[in-house]
Amino acid sequence: MASMWDEYKITLPDELREPVMAVCYDLGCEGITEERGYLLAYIPVSVGHSRVTEALSVFPGLTVTGRLLEDQDWYATWKETFVPFESEGIIVCPPWRTVEPQPGQRVMMLDPGQAFGTGEHVTTRMVMRMMREWCEAQGDGIADKDFHDFGTGTGILSIAAYFFGLMKISAVDFE
């Protein structure tokens, strides 16, 4: 029999995101999707709706609605929604898609997995923009500069650094 999940849509003020997420994970949450103005938390049915709503009742200003989901191949479902995107002249493309870059664009084929490392997050895009601008300002001397990527994940920033002209790159991650 397939596992059963409840999907909880939690509408909340931004300042409550982190503590509400912590409570959801304490309840056995298997994943959270962050959207503007709300979270979608996936919690096993066995936890029970009353336990979830009771745990979240300590936070003022929340609206919580739940619906039952049957387990599915979440990775296959996620892959369908991940499409190539462009950031700073680099098209990030998963290997199950194809793209035709425009002149001046580079393609980064990357299997991002389901967690961090897709490059879509605003902080990754901001760092890529700052990196590109800094690299352009260095001119011909860029290849002699060092780039260190600690907590590299999928390596998207290190690969972008190479595309921007850096040659001395070290990338480190820990499990």
N, C-alpha and C positions, 0 to 999 in steps of 0.2 A: 504494500500500500504506500502511496506517495505521502511525503511529509506535507503537513498543512501549515499554512502561514496566515497570520493576520497582517494586513497592511494598514498602518495607522497614519492618517494624515493629521499632522499637528500644526495648526496655524498658531504662530507665536511672534512676539517681538524679537528683533535681532539679538538683543542683549541676553536672551534666554537660550539661544541655540546650543551653546556648549554644555550648560548644566542639564538641559533636557536630553541632549544626546547621551550624556554620561548615564542618566537614569535609564534610558532605553537599553544601552549596552549592559548595564547591571541586571536588567530583566531578561537578558539572553538574546537581545536583538542581533540579527545576523547581517544587517546592513542598513544604511541610511542614505537616502538621496536628498541632497540639499537643493531646495528651490527658493526663489525669492518669496519670502513671506511664510514659507511652510517647510516642513520636513516630511518625508515618507519613511517610516520606520517599519522594518520587517521583523516581526516577533513571532516565535512559534505559538500556535494555537494553544498548546498545553499550558502556557503561562496564564491565559485567561484574561478576558476583556476587563473584568472588574479589578484584577490586580494591576493591570496597566493604567487604567483610569485613576485608580486610587494613588498610585505612585506619582502620577503626573499632576494630581490635584493640588500639590503643594506650590505649584507655580501659578501666579495670577495671570489672567489674560490669555490662556490657552483655549483653543477649540480642538477637540480630539474626536475624529470619526474613524471607524474601523470597517474593514471588509475582509472577507475570507478569500485567500488565494490558494490554489493548489500548487504544489511544487512543480517546477518545470526545469528545463535546461536553461538556467539563468544566463550562463555564458553565451549560449547561442542567441538568446533574446537580446542580450546586451550588444553582441557583435552586429546585429541588424541595425542598431541605432547609431553605431559609431561610424561617422562619415569623415572623409578627409577634410581638413581645414587648413587655412593659411595664416601664418603669423610671421611678420618681419621677413617676408620673401621666402619663407620655408613652408612647404606643404607637408604637413604631418599626415601620413597615410598608412593605415593598417594593411598588412599583407593580403588580406582577403578583398581588397578594393584596388582599383587602378585609377590613375590620374594622368592627365596630360599637362605638364607644367607650361606656363607662359614664359616667354623670354625673360631671363633674369631670376626666375624662381628655381629653387632646388627642392628635391623631394627627399624626405626622411621617411623611409619605410620602417615602421615601428610596431611591434606587437605589444601594446601597452598593458595587457591584462585587464582585470576588472577594477583595480584600485588606482593608486596614484601613478602618474606618469603619462597621462594621455596628452598633456600639454595644453589642454583646453582651459585649465584654471586661470583666473585673472592674474594671480601672482606669477605664474610661469610666463604668461604673455608679457607682463610688465618687466620681468627680469630679462627676457629675450630682447625687448625693445631697448632697455638700458645697455645690454651687452652689445647689441648692434651699433648703437650710437657711440659707445665708448671705443669699440673696435674701429669704426670709421674715423674717429678723431685721432687715432694712433697712426694712421697712414701706413707707410711702408714698414715701419718698425713693429707692426703687430705680430709678426711671426716669432719674434724674440720674447714676447710676453708670456708669463705663466698663467695658466687657468687651473684652479682647483675646484672640484665639484664634490662636496662632502654630503653624503646622503643622496647619492645620485639617482636612486630608483632605476628607471628605465634608461637613464643617460641622455635624456632629451636636451638638457642644457649643455652637456659636453659635446654632443653632436652639433648643436647649433654653434658653439664656440668654434669648432673646426670649420663649419661653413662660413663663419664670419672672418676667418683668416688666422685664428690662433693655432699654433702647432705644438706647443708644450702644454699638454692637457693631462691632468691626473683626475681620475674619478674613483671615489671610494664609497662603498655602501656596506651596511651591516644588516644581518638578518634579525 
